């Protein structure tokens, strides 16, 4: 039951990380990262947002966690084929700051299916991915 609730809550959360926040060249993803580090960052962020959705008592408390997630994703160096997706995901998270509970009702962006399949195969191997279904959900 908890895993379904978390999955329902987190799927929209992951979509938030689509846009890159700063105009700083230093904050722009370089596109040289690896899948393992990227997945680790996504899973840690999703877990924290899920925990906030379950236990936070104010929208501001949820927003603070979403902002931390967005900041972490702005700084991550995604793999080359996830650079654009990461920008979209950050944009999703930033948009959720206006209505933090929207991560429950607004689906996140997702990378192309071939990239999702690759990440979905790796998710169960990442200890930080407690609910390894973010990228595999809805794939045939």
Biotite code that builds the C-alpha atoms (Angstrom):
import biotite.structure as struc

atoms = struc.array([
    struc.Atom([0.000, 0.000, 0.000], chain_id="A", res_id=1, res_name="UNK", atom_name="CA", element="C"),
    struc.Atom([2.736, 2.465, 0.975], chain_id="A", res_id=2, res_name="UNK", atom_name="CA", element="C"),
    struc.Atom([4.699, 1.676, -2.180], chain_id="A", res_id=3, res_name="UNK", atom_name="CA", element="C"),
    struc.Atom([1.657, 2.434, -4.353], chain_id="A", res_id=4, res_name="UNK", atom_name="CA", element="C"),
    struc.Atom([1.065, 5.707, -2.528], chain_id="A", res_id=5, res_name="UNK", atom_name="CA", element="C"),
    struc.Atom([4.712, 6.632, -2.906], chain_id="A", res_id=6, res_name="UNK", atom_name="CA", element="C"),
    struc.Atom([4.713, 5.685, -6.574], chain_id="A", res_id=7, res_name="UNK", atom_name="CA", element="C"),
    struc.Atom([1.565, 7.737, -7.198], chain_id="A", res_id=8, res_name="UNK", atom_name="CA", element="C"),
    struc.Atom([3.100, 10.695, -5.426], chain_id="A", res_id=9, res_name="UNK", atom_name="CA", element="C"),
    struc.Atom([6.578, 10.418, -6.872], chain_id="A", res_id=10, res_name="UNK", atom_name="CA", element="C"),
    struc.Atom([5.792, 9.941, -10.517], chain_id="A", res_id=11, res_name="UNK", atom_name="CA", element="C"),
    struc.Atom([4.726, 13.564, -10.857], chain_id="A", res_id=12, res_name="UNK", atom_name="CA", element="C"),
    struc.Atom([7.646, 14.656, -8.708], chain_id="A", res_id=13, res_name="UNK", atom_name="CA", element="C"),
    struc.Atom([10.152, 13.230, -11.145], chain_id="A", res_id=14, res_name="UNK", atom_name="CA", element="C"),
    struc.Atom([8.646, 15.152, -13.965], chain_id="A", res_id=15, res_name="UNK", atom_name="CA", element="C"),
    struc.Atom([9.541, 18.369, -12.239], chain_id="A", res_id=16, res_name="UNK", atom_name="CA", element="C"),
    struc.Atom([13.237, 18.098, -12.936], chain_id="A", res_id=17, res_name="UNK", atom_name="CA", element="C"),
    struc.Atom([12.984, 19.101, -16.562], chain_id="A", res_id=18, res_name="UNK", atom_name="CA", element="C"),
    struc.Atom([14.324, 22.645, -16.777], chain_id="A", res_id=19, res_name="UNK", atom_name="CA", element="C"),
    struc.Atom([17.665, 24.063, -15.857], chain_id="A", res_id=20, res_name="UNK", atom_name="CA", element="C"),
    struc.Atom([17.208, 26.923, -13.406], chain_id="A", res_id=21, res_name="UNK", atom_name="CA", element="C"),
    struc.Atom([20.084, 29.348, -13.600], chain_id="A", res_id=22, res_name="UNK", atom_name="CA", element="C"),
    struc.Atom([21.455, 31.394, -16.442], chain_id="A", res_id=23, res_name="UNK", atom_name="CA", element="C"),
    struc.Atom([24.932, 30.794, -15.087], chain_id="A", res_id=24, res_name="UNK", atom_name="CA", element="C"),
    struc.Atom([27.126, 28.790, -17.401], chain_id="A", res_id=25, res_name="UNK", atom_name="CA", element="C"),
    struc.Atom([28.428, 27.059, -14.261], chain_id="A", res_id=26, res_name="UNK", atom_name="CA", element="C"),
    struc.Atom([24.974, 25.777, -13.390], chain_id="A", res_id=27, res_name="UNK", atom_name="CA", element="C"),
    struc.Atom([24.294, 24.331, -16.849], chain_id="A", res_id=28, res_name="UNK", atom_name="CA", element="C"),
    struc.Atom([24.528, 20.555, -17.150], chain_id="A", res_id=29, res_name="UNK", atom_name="CA", element="C"),
    struc.Atom([27.590, 19.454, -19.062], chain_id="A", res_id=30, res_name="UNK", atom_name="CA", element="C"),
    struc.Atom([26.108, 16.183, -20.324], chain_id="A", res_id=31, res_name="UNK", atom_name="CA", element="C"),
    struc.Atom([29.059, 14.015, -19.365], chain_id="A", res_id=32, res_name="UNK", atom_name="CA", element="C"),
    struc.Atom([27.570, 12.280, -16.332], chain_id="A", res_id=33, res_name="UNK", atom_name="CA", element="C"),
    struc.Atom([26.607, 8.634, -15.926], chain_id="A", res_id=34, res_name="UNK", atom_name="CA", element="C"),
    struc.Atom([23.320, 6.814, -15.405], chain_id="A", res_id=35, res_name="UNK", atom_name="CA", element="C"),
    struc.Atom([24.164, 5.561, -11.904], chain_id="A", res_id=36, res_name="UNK", atom_name="CA", element="C"),
    struc.Atom([24.890, 8.992, -10.430], chain_id="A", res_id=37, res_name="UNK", atom_name="CA", element="C"),
    struc.Atom([21.897, 10.494, -12.208], chain_id="A", res_id=38, res_name="UNK", atom_name="CA", element="C"),
    struc.Atom([19.516, 7.817, -10.956], chain_id="A", res_id=39, res_name="UNK", atom_name="CA", element="C"),
    struc.Atom([20.912, 8.134, -7.445], chain_id="A", res_id=40, res_name="UNK", atom_name="CA", element="C"),
    struc.Atom([20.160, 11.885, -7.449], chain_id="A", res_id=41, res_name="UNK", atom_name="CA", element="C"),
    struc.Atom([16.651, 11.366, -8.824], chain_id="A", res_id=42, res_name="UNK", atom_name="CA", element="C"),
    struc.Atom([15.820, 8.625, -6.330], chain_id="A", res_id=43, res_name="UNK", atom_name="CA", element="C"),
    struc.Atom([17.128, 10.552, -3.323], chain_id="A", res_id=44, res_name="UNK", atom_name="CA", element="C"),
    struc.Atom([15.098, 13.591, -4.390], chain_id="A", res_id=45, res_name="UNK", atom_name="CA", element="C"),
    struc.Atom([11.953, 11.561, -4.958], chain_id="A", res_id=46, res_name="UNK", atom_name="CA", element="C"),
    struc.Atom([12.277, 9.898, -1.553], chain_id="A", res_id=47, res_name="UNK", atom_name="CA", element="C"),
    struc.Atom([12.651, 13.261, 0.168], chain_id="A", res_id=48, res_name="UNK", atom_name="CA", element="C"),
    struc.Atom([9.675, 14.783, -1.630], chain_id="A", res_id=49, res_name="UNK", atom_name="CA", element="C"),
    struc.Atom([7.564, 11.708, -0.912], chain_id="A", res_id=50, res_name="UNK", atom_name="CA", element="C"),
    struc.Atom([8.480, 11.883, 2.762], chain_id="A", res_id=51, res_name="UNK", atom_name="CA", element="C"),
    struc.Atom([7.562, 15.584, 2.807], chain_id="A", res_id=52, res_name="UNK", atom_name="CA", element="C"),
    struc.Atom([4.208, 14.900, 1.141], chain_id="A", res_id=53, res_name="UNK", atom_name="CA", element="C"),
    struc.Atom([3.455, 12.332, 3.816], chain_id="A", res_id=54, res_name="UNK", atom_name="CA", element="C"),
    struc.Atom([4.752, 14.152, 6.878], chain_id="A", res_id=55, res_name="UNK", atom_name="CA", element="C"),
    struc.Atom([4.981, 17.900, 6.219], chain_id="A", res_id=56, res_name="UNK", atom_name="CA", element="C"),
    struc.Atom([2.297, 20.013, 7.818], chain_id="A", res_id=57, res_name="UNK", atom_name="CA", element="C"),
    struc.Atom([2.439, 23.033, 5.487], chain_id="A", res_id=58, res_name="UNK", atom_name="CA", element="C"),
    struc.Atom([2.735, 23.634, 1.749], chain_id="A", res_id=59, res_name="UNK", atom_name="CA", element="C"),
    struc.Atom([5.811, 25.740, 2.498], chain_id="A", res_id=60, res_name="UNK", atom_name="CA", element="C"),
    struc.Atom([7.548, 22.754, 4.082], chain_id="A", res_id=61, res_name="UNK", atom_name="CA", element="C"),
    struc.Atom([6.832, 20.655, 0.986], chain_id="A", res_id=62, res_name="UNK", atom_name="CA", element="C"),
    struc.Atom([8.006, 23.495, -1.267], chain_id="A", res_id=63, res_name="UNK", atom_name="CA", element="C"),
    struc.Atom([11.299, 23.721, 0.622], chain_id="A", res_id=64, res_name="UNK", atom_name="CA", element="C"),
    struc.Atom([12.003, 20.052, -0.108], chain_id="A", res_id=65, res_name="UNK", atom_name="CA", element="C"),
    struc.Atom([11.016, 20.457, -3.765], chain_id="A", res_id=66, res_name="UNK", atom_name="CA", element="C"),
    struc.Atom([13.346, 23.464, -4.044], chain_id="A", res_id=67, res_name="UNK", atom_name="CA", element="C"),
    struc.Atom([16.217, 21.394, -2.609], chain_id="A", res_id=68, res_name="UNK", atom_name="CA", element="C"),
    struc.Atom([15.461, 18.685, -5.156], chain_id="A", res_id=69, res_name="UNK", atom_name="CA", element="C"),
    struc.Atom([15.375, 21.213, -8.008], chain_id="A", res_id=70, res_name="UNK", atom_name="CA", element="C"),
    struc.Atom([18.672, 22.725, -6.833], chain_id="A", res_id=71, res_name="UNK", atom_name="CA", element="C"),
    struc.Atom([20.312, 19.295, -6.737], chain_id="A", res_id=72, res_name="UNK", atom_name="CA", element="C"),
    struc.Atom([19.049, 18.502, -10.226], chain_id="A", res_id=73, res_name="UNK", atom_name="CA", element="C"),
    struc.Atom([20.293, 21.861, -11.538], chain_id="A", res_id=74, res_name="UNK", atom_name="CA", element="C"),
    struc.Atom([23.772, 20.924, -10.342], chain_id="A", res_id=75, res_name="UNK", atom_name="CA", element="C"),
    struc.Atom([23.803, 17.319, -11.547], chain_id="A", res_id=76, res_name="UNK", atom_name="CA", element="C"),
    struc.Atom([25.797, 16.464, -14.646], chain_id="A", res_id=77, res_name="UNK", atom_name="CA", element="C"),
    struc.Atom([23.390, 14.197, -16.545], chain_id="A", res_id=78, res_name="UNK", atom_name="CA", element="C"),
    struc.Atom([24.368, 11.691, -19.200], chain_id="A", res_id=79, res_name="UNK", atom_name="CA", element="C"),
    struc.Atom([24.437, 13.268, -22.685], chain_id="A", res_id=80, res_name="UNK", atom_name="CA", element="C"),
    struc.Atom([21.027, 11.908, -23.719], chain_id="A", res_id=81, res_name="UNK", atom_name="CA", element="C"),
    struc.Atom([19.396, 13.167, -20.496], chain_id="A", res_id=82, res_name="UNK", atom_name="CA", element="C"),
    struc.Atom([20.526, 16.801, -20.648], chain_id="A", res_id=83, res_name="UNK", atom_name="CA", element="C"),
    struc.Atom([17.315, 18.101, -22.231], chain_id="A", res_id=84, res_name="UNK", atom_name="CA", element="C"),
    struc.Atom([15.156, 15.867, -20.064], chain_id="A", res_id=85, res_name="UNK", atom_name="CA", element="C"),
    struc.Atom([16.919, 17.168, -16.960], chain_id="A", res_id=86, res_name="UNK", atom_name="CA", element="C"),
    struc.Atom([16.099, 20.746, -18.011], chain_id="A", res_id=87, res_name="UNK", atom_name="CA", element="C"),
    struc.Atom([12.442, 19.753, -18.396], chain_id="A", res_id=88, res_name="UNK", atom_name="CA", element="C"),
    struc.Atom([12.422, 17.958, -15.047], chain_id="A", res_id=89, res_name="UNK", atom_name="CA", element="C"),
    struc.Atom([13.905, 20.970, -13.229], chain_id="A", res_id=90, res_name="UNK", atom_name="CA", element="C"),
    struc.Atom([11.266, 23.182, -14.870], chain_id="A", res_id=91, res_name="UNK", atom_name="CA", element="C"),
    struc.Atom([8.573, 20.813, -13.610], chain_id="A", res_id=92, res_name="UNK", atom_name="CA", element="C"),
    struc.Atom([9.941, 21.024, -10.062], chain_id="A", res_id=93, res_name="UNK", atom_name="CA", element="C"),
    struc.Atom([10.231, 24.790, -10.252], chain_id="A", res_id=94, res_name="UNK", atom_name="CA", element="C"),
    struc.Atom([6.628, 25.076, -11.470], chain_id="A", res_id=95, res_name="UNK", atom_name="CA", element="C"),
    struc.Atom([5.527, 22.946, -8.504], chain_id="A", res_id=96, res_name="UNK", atom_name="CA", element="C"),
    struc.Atom([6.899, 25.527, -6.068], chain_id="A", res_id=97, res_name="UNK", atom_name="CA", element="C"),
    struc.Atom([3.758, 27.623, -6.657], chain_id="A", res_id=98, res_name="UNK", atom_name="CA", element="C"),
    struc.Atom([1.544, 24.692, -5.638], chain_id="A", res_id=99, res_name="UNK", atom_name="CA", element="C"),
    struc.Atom([3.708, 22.032, -3.960], chain_id="A", res_id=100, res_name="UNK", atom_name="CA", element="C"),
    struc.Atom([0.990, 19.409, -3.852], chain_id="A", res_id=101, res_name="UNK", atom_name="CA", element="C"),
    struc.Atom([0.683, 19.606, -7.641], chain_id="A", res_id=102, res_name="UNK", atom_name="CA", element="C"),
    struc.Atom([3.420, 16.983, -7.865], chain_id="A", res_id=103, res_name="UNK", atom_name="CA", element="C"),
    struc.Atom([0.708, 14.506, -6.907], chain_id="A", res_id=104, res_name="UNK", atom_name="CA", element="C"),
    struc.Atom([-1.651, 15.489, -9.731], chain_id="A", res_id=105, res_name="UNK", atom_name="CA", element="C"),
    struc.Atom([0.620, 16.755, -12.507], chain_id="A", res_id=106, res_name="UNK", atom_name="CA", element="C"),
    struc.Atom([2.557, 14.049, -14.313], chain_id="A", res_id=107, res_name="UNK", atom_name="CA", element="C"),
    struc.Atom([6.264, 14.674, -14.723], chain_id="A", res_id=108, res_name="UNK", atom_name="CA", element="C"),
    struc.Atom([8.004, 14.777, -18.067], chain_id="A", res_id=109, res_name="UNK", atom_name="CA", element="C"),
    struc.Atom([9.739, 11.574, -19.066], chain_id="A", res_id=110, res_name="UNK", atom_name="CA", element="C"),
    struc.Atom([12.734, 10.918, -21.297], chain_id="A", res_id=111, res_name="UNK", atom_name="CA", element="C"),
    struc.Atom([12.328, 9.016, -24.577], chain_id="A", res_id=112, res_name="UNK", atom_name="CA", element="C"),
    struc.Atom([11.308, 5.354, -24.215], chain_id="A", res_id=113, res_name="UNK", atom_name="CA", element="C"),
    struc.Atom([14.719, 3.956, -25.161], chain_id="A", res_id=114, res_name="UNK", atom_name="CA", element="C"),
    struc.Atom([16.386, 6.022, -22.438], chain_id="A", res_id=115, res_name="UNK", atom_name="CA", element="C"),
    struc.Atom([13.635, 5.108, -19.970], chain_id="A", res_id=116, res_name="UNK", atom_name="CA", element="C"),
    struc.Atom([14.186, 1.413, -20.679], chain_id="A", res_id=117, res_name="UNK", atom_name="CA", element="C"),
    struc.Atom([17.901, 1.768, -20.015], chain_id="A", res_id=118, res_name="UNK", atom_name="CA", element="C"),
    struc.Atom([17.296, 3.602, -16.745], chain_id="A", res_id=119, res_name="UNK", atom_name="CA", element="C"),
    struc.Atom([14.494, 1.228, -15.719], chain_id="A", res_id=120, res_name="UNK", atom_name="CA", element="C"),
    struc.Atom([16.874, -1.717, -16.003], chain_id="A", res_id=121, res_name="UNK", atom_name="CA", element="C"),
    struc.Atom([19.372, 0.030, -13.751], chain_id="A", res_id=122, res_name="UNK", atom_name="CA", element="C"),
    struc.Atom([16.914, 1.351, -11.107], chain_id="A", res_id=123, res_name="UNK", atom_name="CA", element="C"),
    struc.Atom([16.672, -1.886, -9.070], chain_id="A", res_id=124, res_name="UNK", atom_name="CA", element="C"),
    struc.Atom([20.468, -1.935, -8.716], chain_id="A", res_id=125, res_name="UNK", atom_name="CA", element="C"),
    struc.Atom([20.654, 1.533, -7.110], chain_id="A", res_id=126, res_name="UNK", atom_name="CA", element="C"),
    struc.Atom([20.239, 1.261, -3.315], chain_id="A", res_id=127, res_name="UNK", atom_name="CA", element="C"),
    struc.Atom([18.776, 4.779, -3.140], chain_id="A", res_id=128, res_name="UNK", atom_name="CA", element="C"),
    struc.Atom([15.955, 3.734, -5.483], chain_id="A", res_id=129, res_name="UNK", atom_name="CA", element="C"),
    struc.Atom([13.640, 2.265, -2.854], chain_id="A", res_id=130, res_name="UNK", atom_name="CA", element="C"),
    struc.Atom([10.700, 2.259, -5.282], chain_id="A", res_id=131, res_name="UNK", atom_name="CA", element="C"),
    struc.Atom([12.434, 1.434, -8.569], chain_id="A", res_id=132, res_name="UNK", atom_name="CA", element="C"),
    struc.Atom([9.498, 2.103, -10.889], chain_id="A", res_id=133, res_name="UNK", atom_name="CA", element="C"),
    struc.Atom([9.791, 5.761, -11.854], chain_id="A", res_id=134, res_name="UNK", atom_name="CA", element="C"),
    struc.Atom([11.268, 5.187, -15.290], chain_id="A", res_id=135, res_name="UNK", atom_name="CA", element="C"),
    struc.Atom([9.608, 1.823, -15.970], chain_id="A", res_id=136, res_name="UNK", atom_name="CA", element="C"),
    struc.Atom([6.029, 2.882, -15.214], chain_id="A", res_id=137, res_name="UNK", atom_name="CA", element="C"),
    struc.Atom([3.926, 2.678, -18.364], chain_id="A", res_id=138, res_name="UNK", atom_name="CA", element="C"),
    struc.Atom([6.601, 1.084, -20.538], chain_id="A", res_id=139, res_name="UNK", atom_name="CA", element="C"),
    struc.Atom([5.460, -1.848, -22.626], chain_id="A", res_id=140, res_name="UNK", atom_name="CA", element="C"),
])
